[in-house]
Amino acid sequence: MLNFDPSWRFSSPGPAPVTLSRAFYEFIEKIAAQGNTWRIVESFKEAFGGSGTSSSLSWAWSDLDSAMRRAEDNAPLFIEAFYNVCVECADNGLAVPDVSLINRTLAQHDAGYQIQPPDLVATSPQARPIPVPDVTPSLDAQARALIEEAIEESDRLLGEGKSRQAVSEILWLLESVSTVFRGTGTSDRTVQGKYFNKIIGELKGSNRGTAQEQILEWMTKLHGYLSSPTGGGVRHGIDLKAGIAIRQNEARLYCNLIRSYITYLIEEHERLQKTGHTAA
């Protein structure tokens, strides 16, 4: 076993990239070719949480793939499972990826971890996704379903290493959530905008000199950077000469920032509903 934060064994700090899983699977194919293939595949399958003995070698490979997909949800445990069986195979005289090769693979696929025997250490902050309220009474069931679906899709894309697409999905949700403010406000100052920039601009105008004005300004700047062709390029395409590709750790940060803004907007809308600041 590798040593790492004990809490990671009970609550995943984040999934392993799907591309890392494919790389590990290819390593297993090369390891298994050196000996009793079926037995080696079963060893890896068991390490990744698979149970029972497969009915054939073909099914063993298939069951291994399924077990690895399930195990991807917790990156530290996923990496540990692969490493542990590699150590066992090496003890039995088989050639396996050494620690330096495994670490290069982890870095190549932006896994966020490195093996420093006997430890597994995080090489980038393993921030958990910012939670968005599960219950939003002021939003109807259709709106809540849309929010949940977009968040799940963004998480899936992030887990697959599709950084720009993950950010695009959650940015779209931020724009969508902002529309709940249309028609809110007082009798003499009601939000009328139809699109994100206009809506947020009107909200800022109604809250000069407050903390909300600054929060909305930060939100606008992040939205503008990510939308710009020379920024994230998630809205209008990326400038192929001056654009900057979004890396996985950056995507995770952007997604968490946007989640926090979505949470803020939902809770602020709740507050306005309770105080009656909604146009008739």
Residue frames as qw, qx, qy, qz and C-alpha x, y, z in Angstrom:
[[0.000, 0.886, 0.464, 0.000, 0.00, 0.00, 0.00],
 [0.353, 0.444, -0.036, 0.823, 1.04, 3.57, -0.64],
 [0.255, -0.511, -0.510, 0.643, 0.89, 6.16, 2.09],
 [0.032, 0.376, 0.274, 0.885, -1.38, 9.15, 1.49],
 [0.337, -0.188, 0.266, -0.883, -4.06, 11.22, 3.18],
 [0.130, 0.138, 0.963, -0.191, -6.29, 8.64, 4.93],
 [0.426, 0.477, 0.370, -0.674, -9.42, 10.62, 4.08],
 [0.370, 0.427, -0.544, -0.621, -8.82, 9.87, 0.37],
 [0.062, 0.014, -0.996, -0.066, -9.70, 6.23, 1.06],
 [0.114, 0.483, 0.795, -0.349, -13.22, 7.21, 2.11],
 [0.296, 0.852, 0.278, -0.331, -13.93, 10.34, 0.10],
 [0.713, 0.322, 0.311, 0.540, -12.47, 10.76, -3.38],
 [0.192, -0.641, 0.036, 0.742, -10.44, 13.95, -3.91],
 [0.438, 0.634, -0.242, -0.590, -11.18, 13.60, -7.62],
 [0.938, 0.242, 0.238, -0.065, -11.29, 11.08, -10.48],
 [0.510, -0.321, 0.567, 0.561, -8.39, 9.77, -12.52],
 [0.376, 0.530, -0.314, -0.693, -8.28, 10.99, -16.13],
 [0.910, 0.264, 0.238, -0.211, -9.78, 8.51, -18.57],
 [0.600, 0.698, -0.389, 0.044, -6.63, 8.81, -20.66],
 [0.171, -0.578, 0.752, -0.269, -4.57, 7.59, -17.68],
 [0.793, -0.019, 0.523, -0.311, -6.80, 4.53, -17.42],
 [0.837, 0.537, -0.052, -0.091, -6.14, 3.72, -21.08],
 [0.282, 0.730, -0.596, 0.180, -2.38, 4.11, -20.53],
 [0.450, -0.390, 0.735, -0.324, -2.45, 1.76, -17.52],
 [0.888, 0.219, 0.302, -0.268, -4.52, -0.77, -19.51],
 [0.695, 0.648, -0.312, 0.022, -1.85, -0.81, -22.22],
 [0.040, -0.619, 0.733, -0.281, 0.84, -1.38, -19.60],
 [0.709, -0.145, 0.593, -0.353, -1.18, -4.31, -18.22],
 [0.879, 0.444, -0.015, -0.176, -1.38, -5.86, -21.69],
 [0.473, 0.667, -0.547, 0.177, 2.43, -5.82, -21.92],
 [0.309, -0.467, 0.728, -0.396, 2.87, -7.20, -18.41],
 [0.829, 0.038, 0.413, -0.376, 0.33, -9.99, -18.95],
 [0.782, 0.544, -0.270, -0.139, 2.02, -11.09, -22.18],
 [0.177, 0.636, -0.721, 0.211, 5.07, -12.22, -20.17],
 [0.127, -0.172, 0.913, -0.346, 3.46, -14.94, -18.11],
 [0.042, 0.420, 0.906, -0.035, 0.15, -16.55, -17.19],
 [0.046, -0.276, -0.260, -0.924, -1.96, -13.94, -18.90],
 [0.495, -0.561, -0.539, -0.388, -5.30, -14.91, -17.35],
 [0.629, -0.494, -0.451, 0.395, -3.93, -15.00, -13.82],
 [0.338, -0.081, -0.066, 0.935, -2.20, -11.62, -14.23],
 [0.199, -0.391, -0.367, -0.820, -5.34, -10.01, -15.62],
 [0.594, -0.579, -0.546, -0.118, -7.34, -11.43, -12.71],
 [0.551, -0.325, -0.349, 0.685, -4.80, -9.95, -10.27],
 [0.087, 0.073, 0.083, 0.990, -5.21, -6.47, -11.73],
 [0.391, -0.465, -0.532, -0.590, -8.99, -6.88, -11.93],
 [0.608, -0.538, -0.549, 0.200, -9.17, -7.79, -8.24],
 [0.415, -0.202, -0.207, 0.863, -6.93, -4.84, -7.30],
 [0.095, -0.150, -0.222, -0.959, -9.30, -2.46, -9.12],
 [0.448, 0.021, 0.452, -0.771, -12.27, -3.83, -7.18],
 [0.667, 0.110, -0.536, -0.506, -13.47, -6.58, -9.50],
 [0.587, -0.279, 0.649, -0.394, -14.88, -9.74, -7.91],
 [0.891, 0.176, 0.386, -0.164, -15.00, -13.40, -8.82],
 [0.389, -0.293, 0.695, 0.529, -13.14, -15.23, -11.55],
 [0.505, 0.476, -0.215, -0.687, -14.11, -14.48, -15.12],
 [0.894, 0.151, 0.381, -0.183, -15.39, -17.37, -17.24],
 [0.824, 0.386, 0.172, 0.377, -12.74, -16.91, -19.93],
 [0.506, -0.214, 0.066, 0.833, -9.66, -14.85, -20.72],
 [0.089, 0.453, 0.422, 0.781, -11.72, -12.71, -23.07],
 [0.414, -0.777, -0.403, -0.251, -14.21, -11.98, -20.32],
 [0.648, -0.482, -0.199, 0.555, -11.34, -11.34, -17.89],
 [0.333, 0.085, 0.177, 0.922, -10.09, -8.51, -20.10],
 [0.191, -0.587, -0.444, -0.650, -13.60, -7.12, -20.42],
 [0.594, -0.699, -0.396, 0.048, -14.22, -7.38, -16.68],
 [0.575, -0.261, -0.095, 0.769, -10.87, -5.70, -16.01],
 [0.131, 0.329, 0.275, 0.894, -11.88, -2.80, -18.23],
 [0.412, -0.685, -0.436, -0.413, -15.18, -2.43, -16.37],
 [0.674, -0.564, -0.312, 0.361, -13.44, -2.58, -12.98],
 [0.463, -0.047, 0.028, 0.884, -10.95, 0.08, -14.04],
 [0.069, -0.525, -0.358, -0.769, -13.75, 2.38, -15.22],
 [0.560, -0.723, -0.380, -0.143, -15.44, 2.11, -11.83],
 [0.705, -0.415, -0.172, 0.548, -12.16, 2.60, -9.97],
 [0.377, 0.423, 0.137, 0.813, -11.38, 5.80, -11.92],
 [0.289, -0.840, -0.317, -0.333, -13.69, 7.70, -9.58],
 [0.561, -0.811, 0.134, 0.103, -10.97, 7.82, -6.92],
 [0.545, 0.744, -0.367, 0.124, -7.59, 8.71, -8.44],
 [0.188, -0.650, 0.693, -0.249, -5.36, 7.85, -5.42],
 [0.755, -0.101, 0.611, -0.215, -6.90, 4.40, -5.00],
 [0.820, 0.562, 0.040, -0.098, -6.78, 3.86, -8.76],
 [0.347, 0.765, -0.520, 0.152, -3.05, 4.65, -8.91],
 [0.417, -0.493, 0.708, -0.285, -2.34, 2.57, -5.80],
 [0.893, 0.124, 0.375, -0.216, -4.12, -0.47, -7.25],
 [0.751, 0.634, -0.178, 0.055, -2.04, -0.38, -10.41],
 [0.097, 0.748, -0.597, 0.274, 1.22, 0.22, -8.51],
 [0.639, -0.383, 0.595, -0.301, 0.62, -2.59, -6.00],
 [0.935, 0.225, 0.266, -0.060, 0.10, -5.26, -8.66],
 [0.552, 0.751, -0.326, 0.156, 3.12, -4.00, -10.57],
 [0.218, -0.661, 0.658, -0.286, 5.22, -4.54, -7.43],
 [0.818, -0.109, 0.521, -0.220, 3.82, -8.07, -7.06],
 [0.859, 0.511, 0.039, 0.007, 4.53, -8.88, -10.72],
 [0.280, 0.797, -0.492, 0.210, 8.09, -7.53, -10.40],
 [0.496, -0.496, 0.660, -0.268, 8.63, -9.77, -7.37],
 [0.868, 0.135, 0.468, -0.097, 7.64, -12.70, -9.62],
 [0.539, -0.214, 0.561, 0.590, 10.28, -11.80, -12.18],
 [0.427, 0.693, 0.521, 0.256, 8.13, -9.92, -14.69],
 [0.295, 0.073, 0.090, 0.949, 9.16, -6.67, -16.32],
 [0.052, -0.812, -0.576, 0.080, 6.89, -3.81, -15.20],
 [0.180, 0.817, 0.024, 0.548, 6.91, -0.01, -15.50],
 [0.515, -0.145, -0.486, 0.691, 9.27, 1.37, -12.88],
 [0.152, -0.731, -0.448, 0.491, 8.36, 4.30, -10.64],
 [0.121, -0.434, 0.233, 0.862, 9.96, 6.85, -12.95],
 [0.048, -0.150, -0.744, -0.649, 7.93, 5.60, -15.94],
 [0.159, -0.640, -0.750, 0.054, 4.72, 5.53, -13.92],
 [0.175, -0.676, -0.233, 0.677, 5.39, 9.09, -12.76],
 [0.059, -0.204, 0.464, 0.860, 6.07, 10.27, -16.30],
 [0.114, -0.387, -0.821, -0.404, 2.75, 8.71, -17.31],
 [0.196, -0.700, -0.589, 0.353, 0.95, 10.40, -14.42],
 [0.133, -0.550, 0.049, 0.823, 2.45, 13.76, -15.44],
 [0.049, 0.009, 0.679, 0.733, 1.70, 13.22, -19.13],
 [0.225, -0.508, -0.754, -0.352, -1.97, 12.65, -18.36],
 [0.141, -0.448, 0.163, -0.868, -2.13, 15.44, -15.75],
 [0.598, -0.375, -0.708, -0.023, -3.23, 13.04, -13.01],
 [0.299, -0.795, 0.096, -0.519, -2.15, 15.44, -10.25],
 [0.814, -0.532, 0.226, -0.053, -0.13, 12.86, -8.30],
 [0.460, 0.623, -0.623, 0.112, 3.37, 11.44, -8.07],
 [0.934, -0.305, -0.183, 0.038, 4.67, 8.27, -6.45],
 [0.136, 0.708, -0.572, 0.391, 7.52, 8.81, -4.02],
 [0.804, -0.189, -0.563, -0.009, 7.78, 5.35, -2.43],
 [0.014, 0.319, 0.948, -0.003, 6.28, 4.62, -0.02],
 [0.154, 0.538, 0.397, -0.727, 4.17, 7.76, -0.49],
 [0.273, 0.570, 0.591, 0.502, 1.70, 9.05, -3.07],
 [0.161, -0.486, -0.223, 0.830, 1.78, 12.84, -3.07],
 [0.369, 0.827, 0.423, -0.041, -0.43, 15.40, -4.77],
 [0.503, -0.005, 0.234, 0.832, 1.42, 17.54, -7.30],
 [0.105, -0.338, -0.235, -0.905, -1.44, 20.03, -7.68],
 [0.340, -0.038, 0.515, -0.786, -4.21, 21.17, -5.32],
 [0.141, -0.238, -0.931, -0.237, -6.89, 18.48, -5.22],
 [0.298, 0.052, 0.266, -0.915, -9.77, 20.87, -4.68],
 [0.241, 0.380, 0.890, -0.073, -13.15, 19.23, -4.39],
 [0.020, 0.482, 0.523, 0.702, -15.87, 20.59, -6.67],
 [0.168, -0.026, 0.335, -0.927, -17.68, 23.53, -5.10],
 [0.109, 0.409, 0.903, -0.076, -21.15, 22.24, -4.13],
 [0.237, -0.202, -0.274, -0.910, -24.18, 23.88, -5.70],
 [0.462, -0.038, 0.544, -0.699, -27.35, 23.87, -3.54],
 [0.055, 0.143, 0.970, 0.190, -29.40, 20.71, -4.03],
 [0.034, 0.691, 0.713, -0.116, -32.64, 22.42, -3.07],
 [0.096, -0.053, 0.122, 0.986, -33.59, 25.66, -4.80],
 [0.211, 0.538, 0.749, -0.323, -37.26, 26.34, -3.95],
 [0.247, 0.699, 0.056, -0.669, -37.48, 29.47, -6.10],
 [0.218, 0.400, -0.696, -0.554, -36.49, 27.54, -9.22],
 [0.865, 0.088, 0.057, -0.491, -38.91, 25.12, -10.81],
 [0.862, -0.163, 0.477, 0.058, -38.20, 21.42, -11.32],
 [0.771, 0.586, 0.123, 0.216, -37.17, 21.89, -14.94],
 [0.148, 0.897, -0.324, 0.260, -34.60, 24.52, -13.99],
 [0.590, -0.592, 0.537, -0.115, -33.19, 22.35, -11.21],
 [0.912, 0.135, 0.370, 0.110, -32.91, 19.38, -13.58],
 [0.579, 0.775, -0.063, 0.246, -31.07, 21.54, -16.12],
 [0.163, -0.852, 0.448, -0.217, -28.61, 22.71, -13.47],
 [0.760, -0.356, 0.542, -0.048, -27.91, 19.18, -12.24],
 [0.875, 0.390, 0.251, 0.141, -27.49, 17.84, -15.76],
 [0.406, 0.854, -0.203, 0.254, -25.02, 20.58, -16.76],
 [0.366, -0.745, 0.527, -0.179, -22.95, 20.10, -13.59],
 [0.865, -0.113, 0.489, 0.017, -22.77, 16.33, -14.11],
 [0.771, 0.595, 0.112, 0.196, -21.74, 16.81, -17.74],
 [0.132, 0.896, -0.354, 0.235, -19.02, 19.29, -16.79],
 [0.599, -0.555, 0.565, -0.112, -17.70, 16.88, -14.14],
 [0.910, 0.176, 0.366, 0.082, -17.67, 14.04, -16.66],
 [0.594, 0.764, -0.063, 0.243, -15.77, 16.09, -19.23],
 [0.149, -0.847, 0.464, -0.214, -13.27, 17.24, -16.61],
 [0.772, -0.336, 0.537, -0.058, -12.70, 13.64, -15.54],
 [0.859, 0.375, 0.297, 0.184, -12.03, 12.67, -19.16],
 [0.525, -0.311, 0.238, 0.756, -9.38, 15.37, -19.47],
 [0.261, 0.600, 0.494, 0.572, -11.54, 17.48, -21.83],
 [0.294, -0.350, -0.340, 0.822, -10.66, 20.76, -20.15],
 [0.094, 0.028, -0.212, -0.972, -12.08, 23.32, -22.58],
 [0.419, -0.336, -0.679, -0.501, -15.35, 21.44, -23.01],
 [0.445, -0.460, -0.686, 0.346, -15.78, 21.09, -19.22],
 [0.149, -0.319, -0.200, 0.914, -15.30, 24.82, -18.72],
 [0.201, -0.102, -0.467, -0.855, -17.62, 25.62, -21.64],
 [0.424, -0.434, -0.770, -0.199, -20.42, 23.52, -20.11],
 [0.385, -0.547, -0.542, 0.509, -20.22, 25.15, -16.68],
 [0.093, -0.193, 0.065, 0.975, -19.83, 28.64, -18.20],
 [0.280, -0.288, -0.626, -0.668, -23.01, 28.03, -20.19],
 [0.438, -0.546, -0.706, 0.108, -24.73, 27.11, -16.91],
 [0.268, -0.384, -0.277, 0.840, -23.55, 30.36, -15.29],
 [0.108, -0.013, -0.341, -0.934, -25.07, 32.31, -18.19],
 [0.399, -0.389, -0.733, -0.390, -28.30, 30.33, -17.88],
 [0.412, -0.509, -0.633, 0.413, -28.60, 30.80, -14.11],
 [0.150, -0.179, -0.090, 0.968, -28.12, 34.56, -14.48],
 [0.209, -0.289, -0.532, -0.768, -31.40, 34.76, -16.42],
 [0.357, -0.554, -0.742, 0.121, -33.43, 34.06, -13.27],
 [0.224, -0.426, -0.281, 0.830, -32.78, 37.68, -12.29],
 [0.037, -0.235, -0.468, -0.851, -34.75, 39.01, -15.25],
 [0.424, -0.596, -0.474, -0.490, -37.73, 40.85, -13.78],
 [0.612, -0.510, -0.453, 0.401, -36.26, 41.10, -10.28],
 [0.289, 0.190, -0.110, 0.932, -35.61, 44.35, -8.49],
 [0.063, 0.461, 0.504, -0.728, -37.68, 47.26, -7.25],
 [0.417, 0.735, 0.519, -0.131, -40.53, 49.05, -9.00],
 [0.217, 0.939, -0.112, -0.240, -38.18, 51.75, -10.30],
 [0.112, 0.669, -0.715, -0.170, -35.18, 49.56, -11.16],
 [0.899, 0.031, 0.389, -0.199, -35.99, 46.16, -12.60],
 [0.334, -0.365, 0.746, 0.445, -33.56, 43.89, -14.45],
 [0.684, 0.558, 0.108, -0.458, -34.58, 43.80, -18.10],
 [0.140, 0.603, -0.714, -0.326, -31.52, 42.29, -19.83],
 [0.942, 0.148, -0.059, -0.296, -31.77, 39.03, -21.73],
 [0.826, 0.335, -0.366, 0.270, -28.09, 38.03, -21.79],
 [0.755, -0.344, -0.322, 0.455, -25.39, 37.50, -19.19],
 [0.417, 0.093, -0.090, 0.900, -23.38, 40.70, -19.64],
 [0.216, -0.499, -0.221, -0.810, -26.48, 42.92, -19.67],
 [0.701, -0.566, -0.402, -0.164, -28.08, 41.17, -16.68],
 [0.712, -0.305, -0.286, 0.564, -24.93, 41.28, -14.57],
 [0.256, 0.267, 0.024, 0.929, -24.32, 44.89, -15.59],
 [0.393, -0.591, -0.259, -0.655, -27.79, 45.90, -14.38],
 [0.774, -0.508, -0.362, 0.111, -27.29, 44.01, -11.12],
 [0.582, -0.057, -0.186, 0.789, -24.00, 45.86, -10.57],
 [0.015, 0.436, 0.142, 0.889, -25.70, 49.17, -11.28],
 [0.584, -0.621, -0.305, -0.426, -28.24, 48.46, -8.55],
 [0.827, -0.508, -0.151, 0.188, -25.58, 47.65, -5.97],
 [0.404, 0.713, -0.253, 0.514, -22.97, 50.39, -6.23],
 [0.090, -0.648, 0.507, -0.562, -20.50, 50.43, -3.36],
 [0.841, -0.319, 0.270, -0.344, -21.49, 47.01, -2.03],
 [0.447, -0.361, 0.806, 0.142, -19.72, 43.66, -1.79],
 [0.708, 0.423, 0.562, -0.061, -22.12, 42.35, -4.43],
 [0.426, 0.876, -0.130, -0.185, -20.83, 44.89, -6.94],
 [0.084, -0.688, 0.710, 0.123, -17.28, 43.58, -6.49],
 [0.595, -0.023, 0.803, -0.034, -18.39, 39.94, -6.68],
 [0.661, 0.643, 0.366, -0.125, -20.27, 40.62, -9.90],
 [0.239, 0.875, -0.375, -0.194, -17.23, 42.44, -11.30],
 [0.320, -0.437, 0.835, 0.099, -15.02, 39.39, -10.65],
 [0.657, 0.300, 0.684, -0.103, -17.67, 37.20, -12.26],
 [0.531, 0.819, 0.072, -0.203, -17.77, 39.44, -15.34],
 [0.041, 0.780, -0.595, -0.188, -13.97, 39.44, -15.70],
 [0.459, -0.194, 0.865, 0.058, -13.75, 35.65, -15.53],
 [0.642, 0.535, 0.530, -0.141, -16.59, 35.28, -18.02],
 [0.381, 0.883, -0.148, -0.230, -14.94, 37.78, -20.36],
 [0.139, -0.633, 0.741, 0.177, -11.53, 36.09, -20.20],
 [0.520, 0.004, 0.854, 0.018, -12.90, 32.61, -20.80],
 [0.595, 0.665, 0.413, -0.181, -15.08, 33.82, -23.68],
 [0.167, 0.863, -0.307, -0.366, -12.30, 35.73, -25.42],
 [0.889, 0.431, -0.148, 0.055, -10.44, 34.12, -28.36],
 [0.398, 0.598, -0.530, 0.450, -7.16, 35.16, -26.71],
 [0.457, -0.446, 0.558, -0.529, -8.34, 33.83, -23.34],
 [0.564, -0.063, 0.804, -0.181, -10.09, 30.52, -22.82],
 [0.251, 0.236, -0.647, -0.680, -11.73, 30.64, -26.22],
 [0.180, 0.194, 0.951, -0.162, -14.71, 28.62, -25.01],
 [0.372, 0.633, 0.467, -0.493, -17.38, 30.89, -26.52],
 [0.471, 0.812, -0.053, -0.341, -16.08, 32.41, -29.73],
 [0.888, 0.369, -0.095, 0.256, -13.31, 30.02, -30.69],
 [0.619, -0.632, 0.146, 0.442, -9.64, 30.32, -29.80],
 [0.314, 0.886, -0.300, -0.165, -7.15, 32.53, -31.59],
 [0.978, 0.098, -0.026, 0.181, -4.78, 29.97, -33.13],
 [0.537, 0.535, -0.266, 0.596, -1.86, 32.40, -32.89],
 [0.028, -0.497, 0.399, -0.770, -2.49, 34.21, -29.62],
 [0.773, -0.417, -0.158, -0.451, -4.88, 31.89, -27.78],
 [0.075, -0.457, 0.806, -0.368, -3.93, 29.96, -24.65],
 [0.645, -0.144, -0.713, -0.233, -5.07, 26.34, -24.30],
 [0.603, -0.570, 0.228, -0.509, -6.72, 25.49, -20.98],
 [0.314, 0.286, -0.882, 0.202, -4.70, 22.98, -18.94],
 [0.566, -0.377, -0.727, -0.098, -6.39, 20.43, -16.69],
 [0.388, -0.357, -0.544, 0.653, -5.45, 22.10, -13.40],
 [0.067, 0.060, -0.040, -0.995, -6.61, 25.46, -14.75],
 [0.446, -0.271, -0.608, -0.599, -9.89, 23.94, -15.91],
 [0.500, -0.411, -0.726, 0.232, -10.48, 22.53, -12.44],
 [0.199, -0.279, -0.312, 0.886, -9.91, 25.99, -10.96],
 [0.230, -0.047, -0.304, -0.923, -12.21, 27.70, -13.48],
 [0.490, -0.341, -0.728, -0.336, -14.94, 25.11, -12.92],
 [0.435, -0.437, -0.642, 0.456, -14.78, 25.57, -9.15],
 [0.065, -0.184, -0.102, 0.975, -14.79, 29.36, -9.43],
 [0.352, -0.142, -0.466, -0.800, -17.81, 29.27, -11.72],
 [0.493, -0.395, -0.775, -0.012, -19.57, 26.80, -9.41],
 [0.285, -0.370, -0.494, 0.733, -19.07, 29.23, -6.54],
 [0.138, 0.097, -0.133, -0.977, -20.56, 32.04, -8.63],
 [0.444, -0.263, -0.694, -0.502, -23.52, 29.85, -9.58],
 [0.437, -0.419, -0.720, 0.338, -24.08, 29.09, -5.89],
 [0.124, -0.268, -0.240, 0.925, -23.89, 32.79, -5.09],
 [0.272, -0.053, -0.380, -0.882, -26.42, 33.71, -7.79],
 [0.485, -0.352, -0.767, -0.230, -28.86, 31.00, -6.69],
 [0.397, -0.442, -0.610, 0.524, -28.66, 32.04, -3.04],
 [0.024, -0.184, -0.036, 0.982, -28.94, 35.73, -3.95],
 [0.366, -0.208, -0.563, -0.711, -32.04, 34.97, -6.00],
 [0.475, -0.428, -0.761, 0.114, -33.46, 33.12, -3.00],
 [0.247, -0.344, -0.393, 0.816, -32.85, 36.18, -0.83],
 [0.160, 0.039, -0.230, -0.959, -34.59, 38.47, -3.30],
 [0.430, -0.320, -0.740, -0.406, -37.55, 36.09, -3.49],
 [0.436, -0.454, -0.685, 0.367, -37.92, 36.15, 0.27],
 [0.152, -0.388, -0.221, 0.881, -37.70, 39.94, 0.48],
 [0.391, 0.716, 0.542, -0.202, -40.18, 40.36, -2.34],
 [0.012, -0.664, 0.325, 0.674, -37.83, 42.14, -4.78],
 [0.338, 0.149, 0.833, 0.411, -39.53, 40.65, -7.81],
 [0.247, 0.120, -0.217, -0.937, -41.39, 42.56, -10.44],
 [0.580, 0.280, 0.605, -0.468, -45.08, 41.81, -10.68]]
